[in-house]
C-alpha cells in the first residue's frame, strides 16, 4: 500500500518574533518523493525594508537584560530546543517531528540530524563558555554597563542579519551567540532548511527572550541582499559565487567554502597508518557537508599514494542506507542535476580517482529513487592540480603530494588545518600563516570544535569595537606613564 504523505506544513514569517502569513509562498519538496512537503511564507524587499526601519527598539529590549540573565535564557532554550514541543506556524513541532522534517527536505539521515541537534543544544547550554571564548575572558559587565575596569566597548551595529545555507543544521550554532551578546537577529533561512532557525528562535522566546529581538524572513536573493544592506552587521553563508559580492565589505562576515586540510609532516609520514581514523572521520563525518570537513590530505610525495589507497579502501565500503538507519553515513542529493554536475566536474579534471578501484559501481549511485555521490578520493600529481584545492558537498578529498618546504604557502586559504607533525619549524610557519583559520596540532579531526574558541572569525569582534576610555575618578597617570604618552608638537 503506498505511503501517504502528511499534510503540507506552513512556516510563516516572524516579524518582531510574531508569526505573519504572507500571500507569497514557495513550496519545498520531500527529497525522495519530490512531492511538496513544506510551504514557506516569503518576505518581499518592501516588507523587509519597512520592518527594519526601527532597529533601536529591539536592541534596547535586549540591553535591558544582564548577560547573566541572557545566559540563563540560553540554558533554558537548550532544553526546550532538544526536548520540548515548540510552535511551528499554526501547529506544534516535537523534537522527533523536527528530526523527520529536516531529513525530509535536506536528505540528511536522522542520525546526522540528531547529532547536529545535540551540537546546537550544547552551544546554547554552554553559552557562557562560548562567549568567554569569543571575548577572551573579558569582564562581561562591560556589555551591561558599557565599561569595566578601564575598558569600554560599543556595538558596531543595531542588529545582525544572517543569510543562511541549507547544507546542515550545525551551522546555526555560529549565529546563536549574538543573542547573548545583546544583538537582535534578522535571519534569512535556506530554502531546504527553514526548520532549525525557526526552532531556535521559538526556544529562545519561550525561555524568556523578547520576541521583538527576532526576525525570520524567508526571501529571494533580493530580499537576502536587503537584509545584509539594512542590518548594521551581517553574516552570509554560501558558495564562492553567492558570497563574492560581499567579499571585502567589512560589515559582512563571509562564510564560504572551507578548504579544510590535513597536513602530514615528513617526521610523521612513516607512521601515517596511526592517523588513518582521523583522516577518515575528517572527510566522512556529517556526510562531508561541512566547511570543516577535510577536502584535502597533504603529505610527503614518498607516502601520498599509499595514503590515498588506504583512504579509498576504507571509504569505498560506505554505501547508501535508509534515512532512519543509525548506521547511515552519507546523504542523498535532493537535486539530482547538482550531483551529476559535481561528478562530471571531478571526471573532467583528470586526476586519478583511487576509490574507483575499490567500490562496486559508479560514483553517482541510485538508492530508493535518490541520487548519491559515493565517497571519492583522488590522487593529484601536485599542489597545482585543479582538484588539489576543491570542495564538494559530499565526502570528497584530494591527496596531494607536497614538499614540506612548500608549506604552508602551497595550501592556500584553509579554514581548518590539522597538522600531524612535531617539526618545530613547520609548526612555526603554520602558526605565522594568515591563511590558516584554525590550527589543530596533532591527531585532531578537522571537524572537532572547541566551543571556548572562535570557530570562523570572531563574532564578538564582528559585533563590538573597543573605544578609548578614561574617567576622572580612575586616578591620574604616573610621571613615567605621562612620559610615555605622545605629545603634540
Steps between C-alpha positions, in 0.01 A plus 500: 500500500658836405615720787289814540681827551404719798324828429725784388622708796501879465788702649416870541727802517590626844466877512637617836457141610132478408369268226385657175356304210597648164298472180827419324618146577735235367479124546802285576467133399585180685845396382389148409145531367527845342156579644446839675591457866506849650351833397706803602377859513723739308601854592537756224753782502244764597381307805859437616589866450195614694561261790863606535430873519502488882801298609559682828195369690593127475855576609375705795287205612799266500715763671251492786621153598831422663732253329437260791127512430561435130729204579222355718251545215737317264533212747122467522473528123750214461265258672195638319672467162610140559215354701174699486215565256524851354276708272539460125255732328149384582619165632743358755832336423638228727872417501431186293289704258797731462737211425268356233428840345865604469577161348209528257621823337880468532541126456712473816447164675325523836816409691683800351214737578507383862877557521455853368212552740728401788768739372255793507372398842857494633572852373182637659560314828866609518446854378701657780803291402447585133477875567800492733695343214381761252585786738827341622382510860386862496309615808150476352375786712636709216196389296264595782641842586706591194826503696694301756843554659620748243353317201207610288334336200221620275280311251601533136137469387146474634435147370657198332357388167582141405451333161500129577579185300312172463781248529498409872327616822825525697591827329230678703715471811719778355244783516324394823749679732386835356193475725717474812707790363185717507467522123158460330493240222357528150519158334446393141482117506610266223214369284566136591574560869247746642442284808799558725515882520124510561529244781795678664305827497195332656718339768656836591163677508348230719805521726420866567663683209314803364322405173586841354868398487436249222420532131456196277469591132507225235568693181654498155848635416375859497348457847820343631705790365259749660551336840878524466480863388255611768651331806800660662695175489452188290601140440458316173546129429531349157722396212758719328253657256235591758746645752721686248295825504564536873873431500684805625193654668613548862140490624451144372666186633527260207477123555581333171674171420745391770764311302594332828801270491709241678875553470739217579855608572803311379583401859165315538454372144635151568239449776207627288293186573465616863307801373271328249194520728552875541521545123190287430281671760615846387389420145187296570321638805170683437511361145782740416257793492680734738766758422708342776505159330841428352503537123873432470775287652841652428789263555864444399530357145656181638174396673219679313403205279475247783300743714259551208454124457437444872241780509335367185478149647326627814266745329401264217320289761252783567165440328161676499261397776143583600451844661396334828801266513733598785794367295436748217814699415412683180209714387328516160478805278152649486608648165613217271628747239740649757639155581550433129682832449734436793582152373570632151727771642709241683527282190587796282804600704684174425645407837533133589190398694633237740161398643386382155720191539345397832126566486221327312344713227537867402540800726148625420274237655124453530330378817129516583452723198759757614840610369805444719861590441711228659811602694781588261878521543711639220879504479636823353845526347583834662354793698436672165242240389145645461360251755771558760301782657136423428208442732177316419178428689580134574793299643770598253870549562805545285828349616772744401874426498684805627850588606513616860700803394195616299278504810293687596522726196377227264188429707318820415220632728387222736229529763643210703842337477574189705880477504638158594861591569747574777727703273545834676588691185188378316282573804646851523425565133142378541453715811623802307283440193206739450337238274443249782174578679504230769810295574481157661842372606490122522254228407185711542221452241435819304133497598566495875410844637597645834216732593716713727678631188368677192420261215523729198564864559402643837137597547577729794759695301253514213225644718698723739790745479718629780518871566758705686364558850606679815314657789589767748466283810732230360808686622772683313786351313841468657784724376646200316164440328474868414845492341396203286202683353536664157517878508377750248784703360 
